[in-house]
Amino acid sequence: MKRVLLDQGLPPGAVVLLRQAGWDAVHVREIGLAAASDPEIMDRADGEQRVCVTLDQDFHSYLAGSGRARPSVILIRAQGLDARGVCELLVRVWEQFANAIAEGAAVSAGRASIRVRRLPLRSTAW
């Protein structure tokens, strides 16, 4: 099962489309975390065995500084994607890197490329 927690800034409509495609998707707005800190969101995702999906590069920086091995975080580096675009990008990421995501990964996904780094990250790499 693909379990994701979408961060503020991502279109809530993406959750609807992902659910229709069989994903277990939640948006931070649905669970009262719209104003939560990055660590709070990551703790929630980790506790529910979800992958964080975000537009915020601070999530990867936090992973590097904290040495955390979970949760996996997918950073979407393509600005202006609508709900369908977010879903299409997530499907592409999952098709190519499901194993890495399951093991713990920091993923940066843009329109033209996807970069994956295994967790825990080394803070010197950033």
Contact map, one row per residue, 1 for C-alpha under 8 A:
111000000000000000000011000000000000000000000000000000000000000000000000000000000000000000000000000000000000000000000000000000
111100000000000000000011100000000000000000000000010000000000000000000000000000000000000000000000000000000000000000000000000000
111110000000000000000011100000000000000000000000111000000000000000000000000000000000000000000000000000000000000000000000000000
011111000000000000000011110000000000000000001000011110000000000000000000000000000000000000000000000000000000000000000000000000
001111100000000000000000111100000000000000001000011110000000000000000000000000000000000000000000000000000000000000000000000000
000111110100001000000000111100000000000000000000000111000000000000000000000000000000000000000000000000000000000000000000000000
000011111100000000000000001100000100000010000000000111100000000000000000000000000000000000000000000000000000000000000000000000
000001111110000000000000001110000100000000000000000001000000000000000000000000000000000000000000000000000000000000000000000000
000000111110000000000000000000000000000000000000000001100000000000000000000000000000000000000000000000000000000000000000000000
000001111111010000000000000000000000000000000000000001100000000000000000000000000010010000000000000000000000000000000000000000
000000011111111000000000000000000000000000000000000000000000000000000000000000000110000000000000000000000000000000000000000000
000000000111111100000000001000000000000000000000000000000000000000000000000000000010000000000000000000000000000000000000000000
000000000011111110000000000000000000000000000000000000000000000000000000000000000010000000000000000000000000000000000000000000
000000000111111111000000000000000000000000000000000000000000000000000000000000000111011000000000000000000000000000000000000000
000001000011111111100000111000000000000000000000000000000000000000000000000000000000000000000000000000000000000000000000000000
000000000001111111110000100000000000000000000000000000000000000000000000000000000000000000000000000000000000000000000000000000
000000000000111111111000000000000000000000000000000000000000000000000000000000000011001000000000000000000000000000000000000000
000000000000011111111111100000000000000000000000000000000000000000000000000000000000001000000000000000000000000000000000000000
000000000000001111111111100000000000000000000000000000000000000000000000000000000000000000000000000000000000000000000000000000
000000000000000111111110000000000000000000000000000000000000000000000000000000000000000000000000000000000000000000000000000000
000000000000000011111110000000000000000000000000000000000000000000000000000000000000000000000000000000000000000000000000000000
000000000000000001111111000000000000000000000000000000000000000000000000000000000000000000000000000000000000000000000000000000
111100000000000001111111100000000000000000000000000000000000000000000000000000000000000000000000000000000000000000000000000000
111100000000000001100111110000000000000000000000000000000000000000000000000000000000000000000000000000000000000000000000000000
011111000000001101100011111000000000000000000000000000000000000000000000000000000000000000000000000000000000000000000000000000
000111000000001000000001111101100000000000000000000000000000000000000000000000000000000000000000000000000000000000000000000000
000011110001001000000000111111100000000000000000000000000000000000000000000000000000000000000000000000000000000000000000000000
000011110000000000000000011111111100000010000000000000000000000000000000000000000000000000000000000000000000000000000000000000
000000010000000000000000001111111100000000000000000000000000000000000000000000000000000000000000000000000000000000000000000000
000000000000000000000000011111111000000000000000000000000000000000000000000000000000000000000000000000000000000000000000000000
000000000000000000000000011111111100000000000000000000000000000000000000000000000000000000000000000000000000000000000000000000
000000000000000000000000000111111110000000000000000000000000000000000000000000000000000000000000000000000000000000000000000000
000000000000000000000000000111111111000010000000000000000000000000000000000000000000000000000000000000000000000000000000000000
000000110000000000000000000110111111000000000000000000000000000000000000000000000000000000000000000000000000000000000000000000
000000000000000000000000000000011111100000000000000000000000000000000000000000000000000000000000000000000000000000000000000000
000000000000000000000000000000001111110110000000000000000000000000000000000000000000000000000000000000000000000000000000000000
000000000000000000000000000000000011111110000000000000000000000000000000000000000000000000000000000000000000000000000000000000
000000000000000000000000000000000001111111000000000000000110010000000000000000000000000000000000000000000000000000000000000000
000000000000000000000000000000000000111111100000000000000000010000000000000000000000000000000000000000000000000000000000000000
000000000000000000000000000000000001111111110000000000000000000000000000000000000000000000000000000000000000000000000000000000
000000100000000000000000000100001001111111111000000100000000000000000000000000000000000000000000000000000000000000000000000000
000000000000000000000000000000000000011111111100000100000000000000000010000000000000000000000000000000000000000000000000000000
000000000000000000000000000000000000001111111110000000000000000000000010000000000000000000000000000000000000000000000000000000
000000000000000000000000000000000000000111111111000000000000000000000000000000000000000000000000000000000000000000000000000000
000110000000000000000000000000000000000011111111111100000000000000000010000000000000000000000000000000000000000000000000000000
000000000000000000000000000000000000000001111111111000000000000000000110000000000000000000000000000000000000000000000000000000
000000000000000000000000000000000000000000111111110000000000000000000000000000000000000000000000000000000000000000000000000000
000000000000000000000000000000000000000000011111110000000000000000000000000000000000000000000000000000000000000000000000000000
001000000000000000000000000000000000000000001111111000000000000000000010000000000000000000000000000000000000000000000000000000
011110000000000000000000000000000000000000001111111100000000000000000011000000000000000000000000000000000000000000000000000000
001110000000000000000000000000000000000000001100111110000000000000000011110000000000000000000000000010000000000000000000000000
000111100000000000000000000000000000000011001000011111000000000000000011110000000000000000000000000000000000000000000000000000
000111100000000000000000000000000000000000000000001111100000000000000000111100000000000000000000000000000000000000000000000000
000001111100000000000000000000000000000000000000000111111010000000000000111100000000000000000000000000000000000000000000000000
000000101100000000000000000000000000000000000000000011111000000000000000001110000000000000000000000000000000000000000000000000
000000000000000000000000000000000000000000000000000001111110000000000000001000000000000000000000000000000000000000000000000000
000000000000000000000000000000000000000000000000000001111111100000000000001000000000000000000000000000000000000000000000000000
000000000000000000000000000000000000010000000000000000011111110000000000000000000000000000000000000000000000000000000000000000
000000000000000000000000000000000000010000000000000001011111111000000000101000000000000000000000000000000000000000000000000000
000000000000000000000000000000000000000000000000000000001111111100000000101000000000000000000000000000000100000000000000000000
000000000000000000000000000000000000000000000000000000001111111110000000000000000000000000000000000000000000000000000000001001
000000000000000000000000000000000000011000000000000000000111111111000000000000000000000000000000000000000000000000000000000000
000000000000000000000000000000000000000000000000000000000011111111111000000000000000000000000000000000000000000000000001100000
000000000000000000000000000000000000000000000000000000000001111111110000000000000000000000000000000000000000000000000001111011
000000000000000000000000000000000000000000000000000000000000111111100000000000000000000000000000000000000000000000000000011000
000000000000000000000000000000000000000000000000000000000000011111110000000000000000000000000000000000000000000000000000000000
000000000000000000000000000000000000000000000000000000000000001111111000000000000000000000000000000000000000000000000011111000
000000000000000000000000000000000000000000000000000000000000001101111110000000000000000000000000000000000000000000000011100000
000000000000000000000000000000000000000000000000000000000000001000111111000000000000000000000000000000011000000000000011100000
000000000000000000000000000000000000000000000100000000000000000000011111000000000000000000000000000000011000000000000011000000
000000000000000000000000000000000000000001101100111100000000000000011111100000000000000000000000000000011000000000000000000000
000000000000000000000000000000000000000000000000011100000000000000001111110000000000000000000000000011111110000000000010000000
000000000000000000000000000000000000000000000000001111000011000000000011111000000000000000000000000000001110000000000000000000
000000000000000000000000000000000000000000000000001111000000000000000001111100000000000000000000000000000111100000000000000000
000000000000000000000000000000000000000000000000000011111011000000000000111110000000000000000000000000000111100000000000000000
000000000000000000000000000000000000000000000000000011100000000000000000011111100000000000000000000000000001110000000000000000
000000000000000000000000000000000000000000000000000000100000000000000000001111100000000000000000000000000001111000000000000000
000000000000000000000000000000000000000000000000000000000000000000000000000111111000000000000000000000000000111000000000000000
000000000000000000000000000000000000000000000000000000000000000000000000000111111000000000000000000000000000000000000000000000
000000000000000000000000000000000000000000000000000000000000000000000000000001111100000000000000000000000000000000000000000000
000000000000000000000000000000000000000000000000000000000000000000000000000001111111110000000000000000000000000000000000000000
000000000010010000000000000000000000000000000000000000000000000000000000000000011111110000000000000000000000000000000000000000
000000000111110010000000000000000000000000000000000000000000000000000000000000001111111000000000000000000000000000000000000000
000000000000010010000000000000000000000000000000000000000000000000000000000000001111111100000000000000000000000000000000000000
000000000000000000000000000000000000000000000000000000000000000000000000000000001111111110000000000000000000000000000000000000
000000000100010000000000000000000000000000000000000000000000000000000000000000001111111111000000000000000000000000000000000000
000000000000010011000000000000000000000000000000000000000000000000000000000000000011111111100000000000000000000000000000000000
000000000000000000000000000000000000000000000000000000000000000000000000000000000001111111110000000000000000000000000000000000
000000000000000000000000000000000000000000000000000000000000000000000000000000000000111111111000000000000000111000000000000000
000000000000000000000000000000000000000000000000000000000000000000000000000000000000011111111100000000000000000000000000000000
000000000000000000000000000000000000000000000000000000000000000000000000000000000000001111111110000000000000000000000000000000
000000000000000000000000000000000000000000000000000000000000000000000000000000000000000111111111000000000000000000000000000000
000000000000000000000000000000000000000000000000000000000000000000000000000000000000000011111111110000000000100001000000000000
000000000000000000000000000000000000000000000000000000000000000000000000000000000000000001111111110010000000000000000000000000
000000000000000000000000000000000000000000000000000000000000000000000000000000000000000000111111110000000000000000000000000000
000000000000000000000000000000000000000000000000000000000000000000000000000000000000000000011111110000000000000000000000000000
000000000000000000000000000000000000000000000000000000000000000000000000000000000000000000001111111110000000000000010000000000
000000000000000000000000000000000000000000000000000000000000000000000000000000000000000000001111111111000000000000000000000000
000000000000000000000000000000000000000000000000000000000000000000000000000000000000000000000000111111100000000000000000000000
000000000000000000000000000000000000000000000000000000000000000000000000000000000000000000000000111111111000000000010100000000
000000000000000000000000000000000000000000000000001000000000000000000001000000000000000000000100111111111100000000000000000000
000000000000000000000000000000000000000000000000000000000000000000000001000000000000000000000000011111111000000000000000000000
000000000000000000000000000000000000000000000000000000000000000000000001000000000000000000000000001111111000000000000100000000
000000000000000000000000000000000000000000000000000000000000000000001111000000000000000000000000000111111100000000000111000000
000000000000000000000000000000000000000000000000000000000000000000001111100000000000000000000000000111111110000000011111000000
000000000000000000000000000000000000000000000000000000000001000000000001111000000000000000000000000010011111000000011110000000
000000000000000000000000000000000000000000000000000000000000000000000001111000000000000000000000000000001111100001111000000000
000000000000000000000000000000000000000000000000000000000000000000000000011110000000000000000000000000000111110001110000000000
000000000000000000000000000000000000000000000000000000000000000000000000011111000000000010001000000000000011111011100000000000
000000000000000000000000000000000000000000000000000000000000000000000000000111000000000010000000000000000001111111000000000000
000000000000000000000000000000000000000000000000000000000000000000000000000011000000000010000000000000000000111110000000000000
000000000000000000000000000000000000000000000000000000000000000000000000000000000000000000000000000000000000011111000000000000
000000000000000000000000000000000000000000000000000000000000000000000000000000000000000000000000000000000000111111100000000000
000000000000000000000000000000000000000000000000000000000000000000000000000000000000000000001000000000000011110111110000000000
000000000000000000000000000000000000000000000000000000000000000000000000000000000000000000000000000000000011100011111000000000
000000000000000000000000000000000000000000000000000000000000000000000000000000000000000000000000100100001111000001111100000000
000000000000000000000000000000000000000000000000000000000000000000000000000000000000000000000000000000001110000000111110100000
000000000000000000000000000000000000000000000000000000000000000000000000000000000000000000000000000100111100000000011111100000
000000000000000000000000000000000000000000000000000000000000000000111101000000000000000000000000000000011100000000001111100000
000000000000000000000000000000000000000000000000000000000000001100111100000000000000000000000000000000011000000000000111110000
000000000000000000000000000000000000000000000000000000000000001100111000000000000000000000000000000000000000000000001111111010
000000000000000000000000000000000000000000000000000000000000000110100000000000000000000000000000000000000000000000000001111111
000000000000000000000000000000000000000000000000000000000000100110100000000000000000000000000000000000000000000000000000111111
000000000000000000000000000000000000000000000000000000000000000000000000000000000000000000000000000000000000000000000000011111
000000000000000000000000000000000000000000000000000000000000000100000000000000000000000000000000000000000000000000000000111111
000000000000000000000000000000000000000000000000000000000000100100000000000000000000000000000000000000000000000000000000011111
